Amino acid sequence: MRSMVGGCPAERTLRLVGGRWKLIVLNQLFHGTLRFSELRRRVNNGGAGGRTGIVSPKILTQELRQMERDGLIHREVYPEVPPRVEYSLTPLGISLRPVILTLADWGKQHPLEADLEPAPCDWEEQKVEGTVGV
């Protein structure tokens, strides 16, 4: 079930994707469905040029649950032993891709104005199969 997020539209968007790990999780899920362990490995190894630190299973689970409540991701649990859990983007989550690409472009164009150190980023190089209008 989706939670209601108040405020102006830009503020609501930032609340949905804000946080240390959400953009990195979305970036990884733009590639397709991932199991929890693979998602965590990719977030820890490749997120934002590897400069973000290490996400614990507890924190990643909290972020994923929030994103699921907000309607950005889908969590599928398979009744196996051990249980298999897979995460994928919902249409709402997929619709954030152009927004995130725009944020990445802005950051590349204004690193000095924002006092940011340029870091490698793979947002623009990604080709996402099976998405419409992205």
N, C-alpha and C positions, 0 to 999 in steps of 0.2 A: 504494500500500500504506500502511496506517495504521501510525503508530509507536505504541509503547506508552508511556504516560505514567503514572508511578507516583505514589504519595502519596495523601492523603485525597481524597475526591471533589471538595471545593471547590478544593483545591490543583490537581488535575488540570484542572478547568475553567479556572481562572485561567491555567494554563500554555498551554492551547489558544488563549485569546483575548488573552493578555497581549502587551504590546509597543505601540509607539507607533502602529502603523498597522492592526493586525488588526481592531479594533472598527469603524474607519472603513471598511475594505474590506468587512466583513460588512454594514454599514449600506447601502453602495452596492449590493451584490449582492442585498439583500433586494428591490430594485426589479426585478431580473431579470438576464439574461445580459448581460455587457459584454465588449467587446474590451479588450485591454491598454491601448491609448492612451486610450480613453474612461474606463476605470477610473482610470487615473492622473490624468487631467484632473479627474474628479469628486472624487477624494481630495484633490487639491491645492486645488481651488476651494471645496468645500463641506464638508469634513470638520470636524465639531465647531465649527461657527461660524467656520471659516476661521482658527482660532488655532493650528493644529498645525504649520505650517511647510510645507515643500515636500519631497515624497518623491522621491528619485532613482529612475530606472529600475532600477538595481542593487538597491537596498534593497527596492523594491516586488516585484521578482522573487524575492528571498530570502524575503520574507514570504509570497508566494503559493505558493512551492514548499513551505514549511513547512506551510501550511494544507492544501495538497493531500496531503502525506504524512500529516497528521493526519486526513484524511478529511472536512474541512469544505467544500472546494471541488472542483469538477471542472474540469479543463483540457482543452479540445478544440482540437486543431490540425488545420486544414484544409490539404490539400496543394495550395496555390495559390502563385502567384508575384506579389507577396511572400506569405509564409505568413500566414494569418489564425489568430489564437489568441483563443479566447473562454473566459471564466470564468463559472461559475455555482455556486450552492450545491448541495451534496448534501442529502439528507434530514437528515443529522446537522447540517450547517450551518444549515439552516432551523430545526431544533429549538432553536437557541440564541436565536432572536428573543425569546421571552418572558423569558429570562434577562437579555438585554441591556436590554429594556424595563424590567425591575425595577431594574437598576443605574441606568438613567437616572432613574427615578422617585425612587430613594433620593437621588441627587445633587441633584435639584430640591428635595427636602424638607429636606435638611440642608446647605445651602451654608455657613452660618455655623459650624456645629459642626465641619465638616471644613476650615474656613478656605479655602473655595473661592469664587472669583468666579463668579456665575451667568453662563452663556454660552448663547447660542441653541442649540437642539438640535432636530432634526426627527424624532427617533425616534418619538414618540407620534403624530405626524400622518401617518405613512406608512400607506398601504393597500397591502398586498402581494397581488396577484392570483395565484391558482393555488396558494396555500399552504393546508394543512389544519391546523386547530387553532391558528392563529396569530392 
